[in-house]
Amino acid sequence: MDARRAAVLGTIGIDRFVARAAPAAVAAGPPADAAQAPAGSLDWPALEAAVAGCTRCGLAATRTRTVFGVGDRRARWLVVGEAPGAEEDRQGEPFVGRAGQLLNSMLRAIGFGREQVFIANVLKCRPPSNRDPQPEEVRCCLPYLHRQIELIAPDLILCVGRIAAQNLLGVDTPIGQLRGRRHRLEPFGIPVVVTYHPAYLLRSPGEKRKSWSDLKLAMEVARGHGA
């Protein structure tokens, strides 16, 4: 391991690289709202405008700004979180603050700058008091994410956190059973790897080694899909 990689890993609590065998692949069911994904008529400017003006659910009345997503719109990796928090709502950008800094460090550890991936959320508006998204909110907002997936066509989707993973994959499986496995998002045919949310890792630093294992799995899956 070179000195730069070791230094970056140190920032996320990983002392050294330990090679491990990849877990066996598993199949996943379709996302809950796949049938409601946009038909494909919106390009990036139109989609961003649709999100900015969206009033499909009650979150439009409480948001400060919509959080469309940020990064390379032809990225190999798409990172998907749950929903904006207070700072994201103010800035209009996902994963800012301490959790965003940790996510940036995690990405650097596997060779990506923040600008080299695309980062988005299941919800484009902040739920009041950072509560969990409600099913109707997800139903209204998920088609926007589906269209982003269609436009980006990434090699891999990295879901960070239980709520993002469950809503994107359309399951209620605990995150402990979702992570460490390969999933596939249909009808897009894109592999999905699940890991812990950076905010959870800040609260539970002992789980960072598991997250590093997930990132190694994601690199392996992405290489296989892009080959």
Contacts in CASP RR format, 6 or more apart in sequence:
PFRMAT RR
TARGET T0000
AUTHOR 0000-0000-0000
METHOD contacts of the structure
MODEL  1
MDARRAAVLGTIGIDRFVARAAPAAVAAGPPADAAQAPAGSLDWPALEAA
VAGCTRCGLAATRTRTVFGVGDRRARWLVVGEAPGAEEDRQGEPFVGRAG
QLLNSMLRAIGFGREQVFIANVLKCRPPSNRDPQPEEVRCCLPYLHRQIE
LIAPDLILCVGRIAAQNLLGVDTPIGQLRGRRHRLEPFGIPVVVTYHPAY
LLRSPGEKRKSWSDLKLAMEVARGHGA
1 9 0 8 1.000
1 16 0 8 1.000
1 17 0 8 1.000
5 17 0 8 1.000
5 109 0 8 1.000
6 16 0 8 1.000
8 105 0 8 1.000
8 108 0 8 1.000
8 109 0 8 1.000
9 15 0 8 1.000
9 16 0 8 1.000
9 17 0 8 1.000
9 109 0 8 1.000
9 212 0 8 1.000
11 105 0 8 1.000
12 102 0 8 1.000
12 105 0 8 1.000
12 106 0 8 1.000
12 109 0 8 1.000
12 201 0 8 1.000
12 208 0 8 1.000
12 211 0 8 1.000
12 212 0 8 1.000
13 205 0 8 1.000
13 208 0 8 1.000
13 209 0 8 1.000
14 109 0 8 1.000
14 208 0 8 1.000
14 209 0 8 1.000
14 212 0 8 1.000
20 213 0 8 1.000
20 216 0 8 1.000
22 217 0 8 1.000
22 220 0 8 1.000
23 180 0 8 1.000
23 181 0 8 1.000
23 182 0 8 1.000
23 217 0 8 1.000
24 181 0 8 1.000
25 181 0 8 1.000
25 182 0 8 1.000
26 181 0 8 1.000
26 182 0 8 1.000
26 183 0 8 1.000
27 183 0 8 1.000
27 184 0 8 1.000
28 169 0 8 1.000
28 171 0 8 1.000
28 183 0 8 1.000
28 184 0 8 1.000
28 185 0 8 1.000
28 186 0 8 1.000
28 192 0 8 1.000
29 169 0 8 1.000
29 170 0 8 1.000
29 171 0 8 1.000
29 186 0 8 1.000
30 170 0 8 1.000
30 186 0 8 1.000
30 187 0 8 1.000
31 142 0 8 1.000
31 146 0 8 1.000
31 167 0 8 1.000
31 168 0 8 1.000
31 169 0 8 1.000
31 170 0 8 1.000
31 185 0 8 1.000
31 186 0 8 1.000
32 138 0 8 1.000
32 139 0 8 1.000
32 142 0 8 1.000
32 167 0 8 1.000
32 170 0 8 1.000
33 138 0 8 1.000
33 139 0 8 1.000
33 142 0 8 1.000
33 143 0 8 1.000
33 146 0 8 1.000
34 146 0 8 1.000
34 186 0 8 1.000
34 187 0 8 1.000
36 139 0 8 1.000
36 142 0 8 1.000
36 143 0 8 1.000
36 146 0 8 1.000
37 142 0 8 1.000
37 143 0 8 1.000
37 146 0 8 1.000
37 147 0 8 1.000
37 150 0 8 1.000
38 47 0 8 1.000
38 143 0 8 1.000
38 144 0 8 1.000
38 146 0 8 1.000
38 147 0 8 1.000
38 150 0 8 1.000
40 147 0 8 1.000
40 150 0 8 1.000
42 50 0 8 1.000
42 147 0 8 1.000
43 151 0 8 1.000
44 73 0 8 1.000
44 151 0 8 1.000
47 144 0 8 1.000
47 147 0 8 1.000
47 148 0 8 1.000
47 151 0 8 1.000
48 68 0 8 1.000
50 144 0 8 1.000
51 66 0 8 1.000
51 68 0 8 1.000
51 124 0 8 1.000
51 144 0 8 1.000
52 66 0 8 1.000
52 68 0 8 1.000
53 60 0 8 1.000
53 66 0 8 1.000
54 60 0 8 1.000
54 66 0 8 1.000
54 124 0 8 1.000
54 125 0 8 1.000
54 140 0 8 1.000
54 141 0 8 1.000
54 144 0 8 1.000
56 140 0 8 1.000
56 141 0 8 1.000
57 125 0 8 1.000
57 136 0 8 1.000
57 137 0 8 1.000
57 140 0 8 1.000
57 141 0 8 1.000
58 137 0 8 1.000
59 123 0 8 1.000
59 125 0 8 1.000
59 126 0 8 1.000
59 127 0 8 1.000
59 137 0 8 1.000
60 125 0 8 1.000
62 125 0 8 1.000
62 126 0 8 1.000
62 128 0 8 1.000
63 89 0 8 1.000
63 125 0 8 1.000
63 126 0 8 1.000
64 89 0 8 1.000
64 90 0 8 1.000
64 92 0 8 1.000
64 126 0 8 1.000
65 89 0 8 1.000
65 90 0 8 1.000
65 91 0 8 1.000
65 92 0 8 1.000
66 92 0 8 1.000
66 124 0 8 1.000
66 125 0 8 1.000
67 84 0 8 1.000
67 88 0 8 1.000
67 89 0 8 1.000
67 92 0 8 1.000
67 93 0 8 1.000
67 94 0 8 1.000
67 121 0 8 1.000
67 124 0 8 1.000
67 125 0 8 1.000
67 126 0 8 1.000
68 92 0 8 1.000
68 120 0 8 1.000
68 124 0 8 1.000
69 93 0 8 1.000
69 94 0 8 1.000
69 118 0 8 1.000
69 119 0 8 1.000
69 120 0 8 1.000
69 121 0 8 1.000
69 148 0 8 1.000
70 93 0 8 1.000
70 94 0 8 1.000
70 114 0 8 1.000
70 118 0 8 1.000
70 119 0 8 1.000
71 114 0 8 1.000
71 115 0 8 1.000
71 116 0 8 1.000
71 117 0 8 1.000
71 118 0 8 1.000
71 119 0 8 1.000
72 115 0 8 1.000
72 116 0 8 1.000
72 117 0 8 1.000
72 118 0 8 1.000
73 118 0 8 1.000
73 151 0 8 1.000
73 152 0 8 1.000
74 152 0 8 1.000
75 116 0 8 1.000
75 117 0 8 1.000
75 118 0 8 1.000
75 152 0 8 1.000
75 154 0 8 1.000
76 116 0 8 1.000
76 117 0 8 1.000
76 154 0 8 1.000
76 155 0 8 1.000
76 156 0 8 1.000
76 222 0 8 1.000
76 226 0 8 1.000
77 112 0 8 1.000
77 116 0 8 1.000
77 117 0 8 1.000
77 118 0 8 1.000
77 154 0 8 1.000
77 155 0 8 1.000
77 156 0 8 1.000
77 157 0 8 1.000
77 158 0 8 1.000
77 218 0 8 1.000
77 222 0 8 1.000
78 117 0 8 1.000
78 118 0 8 1.000
78 119 0 8 1.000
78 120 0 8 1.000
78 148 0 8 1.000
78 149 0 8 1.000
78 152 0 8 1.000
78 154 0 8 1.000
78 156 0 8 1.000
78 157 0 8 1.000
78 158 0 8 1.000
79 95 0 8 1.000
79 103 0 8 1.000
79 107 0 8 1.000
79 117 0 8 1.000
79 118 0 8 1.000
79 119 0 8 1.000
79 120 0 8 1.000
79 157 0 8 1.000
79 158 0 8 1.000
79 160 0 8 1.000
80 120 0 8 1.000
80 121 0 8 1.000
80 122 0 8 1.000
80 145 0 8 1.000
80 157 0 8 1.000
80 158 0 8 1.000
80 159 0 8 1.000
80 160 0 8 1.000
80 164 0 8 1.000
80 168 0 8 1.000
81 94 0 8 1.000
81 95 0 8 1.000
81 119 0 8 1.000
81 120 0 8 1.000
81 121 0 8 1.000
81 122 0 8 1.000
81 159 0 8 1.000
81 160 0 8 1.000
81 161 0 8 1.000
81 163 0 8 1.000
81 164 0 8 1.000
81 197 0 8 1.000
82 121 0 8 1.000
82 122 0 8 1.000
82 123 0 8 1.000
82 133 0 8 1.000
82 161 0 8 1.000
82 163 0 8 1.000
82 164 0 8 1.000
82 167 0 8 1.000
82 197 0 8 1.000
83 121 0 8 1.000
83 122 0 8 1.000
83 123 0 8 1.000
83 125 0 8 1.000
83 126 0 8 1.000
83 127 0 8 1.000
83 130 0 8 1.000
83 133 0 8 1.000
83 163 0 8 1.000
84 92 0 8 1.000
84 94 0 8 1.000
84 121 0 8 1.000
84 123 0 8 1.000
84 124 0 8 1.000
84 125 0 8 1.000
84 126 0 8 1.000
85 126 0 8 1.000
85 130 0 8 1.000
86 126 0 8 1.000
86 130 0 8 1.000
87 96 0 8 1.000
87 97 0 8 1.000
88 94 0 8 1.000
88 95 0 8 1.000
88 96 0 8 1.000
88 126 0 8 1.000
89 125 0 8 1.000
89 126 0 8 1.000
94 119 0 8 1.000
94 120 0 8 1.000
94 121 0 8 1.000
95 103 0 8 1.000
95 119 0 8 1.000
95 198 0 8 1.000
98 198 0 8 1.000
98 199 0 8 1.000
98 202 0 8 1.000
99 197 0 8 1.000
99 198 0 8 1.000
99 199 0 8 1.000
99 202 0 8 1.000
100 198 0 8 1.000
102 198 0 8 1.000
102 201 0 8 1.000
102 202 0 8 1.000
103 114 0 8 1.000
103 119 0 8 1.000
103 160 0 8 1.000
103 198 0 8 1.000
104 113 0 8 1.000
104 114 0 8 1.000
106 198 0 8 1.000
106 211 0 8 1.000
106 215 0 8 1.000
107 113 0 8 1.000
107 114 0 8 1.000
107 116 0 8 1.000
107 117 0 8 1.000
109 212 0 8 1.000
109 215 0 8 1.000
110 215 0 8 1.000
110 216 0 8 1.000
110 218 0 8 1.000
110 219 0 8 1.000
118 148 0 8 1.000
118 152 0 8 1.000
118 154 0 8 1.000
120 145 0 8 1.000
120 148 0 8 1.000
121 145 0 8 1.000
121 164 0 8 1.000
122 133 0 8 1.000
122 138 0 8 1.000
122 141 0 8 1.000
122 142 0 8 1.000
122 145 0 8 1.000
122 163 0 8 1.000
122 164 0 8 1.000
122 167 0 8 1.000
122 168 0 8 1.000
123 133 0 8 1.000
123 137 0 8 1.000
123 138 0 8 1.000
123 141 0 8 1.000
124 141 0 8 1.000
124 144 0 8 1.000
125 137 0 8 1.000
125 141 0 8 1.000
127 133 0 8 1.000
127 134 0 8 1.000
127 137 0 8 1.000
132 163 0 8 1.000
133 141 0 8 1.000
133 163 0 8 1.000
133 167 0 8 1.000
138 167 0 8 1.000
142 167 0 8 1.000
142 168 0 8 1.000
145 168 0 8 1.000
146 188 0 8 1.000
149 157 0 8 1.000
149 185 0 8 1.000
149 188 0 8 1.000
149 190 0 8 1.000
150 188 0 8 1.000
153 190 0 8 1.000
154 190 0 8 1.000
155 190 0 8 1.000
155 191 0 8 1.000
155 222 0 8 1.000
155 225 0 8 1.000
155 226 0 8 1.000
156 190 0 8 1.000
156 191 0 8 1.000
156 192 0 8 1.000
156 193 0 8 1.000
156 218 0 8 1.000
156 221 0 8 1.000
156 222 0 8 1.000
156 225 0 8 1.000
157 168 0 8 1.000
157 185 0 8 1.000
157 190 0 8 1.000
157 191 0 8 1.000
157 192 0 8 1.000
157 193 0 8 1.000
158 192 0 8 1.000
158 193 0 8 1.000
158 194 0 8 1.000
158 195 0 8 1.000
158 215 0 8 1.000
158 218 0 8 1.000
159 165 0 8 1.000
159 168 0 8 1.000
159 169 0 8 1.000
159 178 0 8 1.000
159 192 0 8 1.000
159 193 0 8 1.000
159 194 0 8 1.000
159 195 0 8 1.000
160 194 0 8 1.000
160 195 0 8 1.000
160 196 0 8 1.000
160 197 0 8 1.000
160 198 0 8 1.000
161 175 0 8 1.000
161 194 0 8 1.000
161 195 0 8 1.000
161 196 0 8 1.000
161 197 0 8 1.000
161 200 0 8 1.000
162 174 0 8 1.000
162 175 0 8 1.000
162 178 0 8 1.000
162 197 0 8 1.000
164 197 0 8 1.000
165 171 0 8 1.000
165 175 0 8 1.000
165 178 0 8 1.000
165 192 0 8 1.000
165 194 0 8 1.000
166 172 0 8 1.000
166 173 0 8 1.000
166 178 0 8 1.000
168 185 0 8 1.000
168 192 0 8 1.000
169 178 0 8 1.000
169 183 0 8 1.000
169 185 0 8 1.000
169 192 0 8 1.000
171 178 0 8 1.000
175 194 0 8 1.000
175 196 0 8 1.000
178 194 0 8 1.000
179 193 0 8 1.000
179 194 0 8 1.000
179 195 0 8 1.000
179 196 0 8 1.000
179 210 0 8 1.000
179 214 0 8 1.000
180 193 0 8 1.000
180 194 0 8 1.000
180 213 0 8 1.000
180 214 0 8 1.000
180 217 0 8 1.000
181 194 0 8 1.000
182 191 0 8 1.000
182 192 0 8 1.000
182 193 0 8 1.000
182 217 0 8 1.000
182 221 0 8 1.000
183 191 0 8 1.000
183 192 0 8 1.000
183 193 0 8 1.000
183 194 0 8 1.000
184 190 0 8 1.000
184 191 0 8 1.000
184 192 0 8 1.000
185 191 0 8 1.000
185 192 0 8 1.000
190 225 0 8 1.000
191 221 0 8 1.000
191 222 0 8 1.000
191 225 0 8 1.000
193 214 0 8 1.000
193 217 0 8 1.000
193 218 0 8 1.000
193 221 0 8 1.000
194 214 0 8 1.000
195 210 0 8 1.000
195 211 0 8 1.000
195 214 0 8 1.000
195 215 0 8 1.000
195 218 0 8 1.000
196 204 0 8 1.000
196 207 0 8 1.000
196 210 0 8 1.000
196 211 0 8 1.000
196 214 0 8 1.000
200 207 0 8 1.000
201 207 0 8 1.000
201 208 0 8 1.000
201 211 0 8 1.000
END
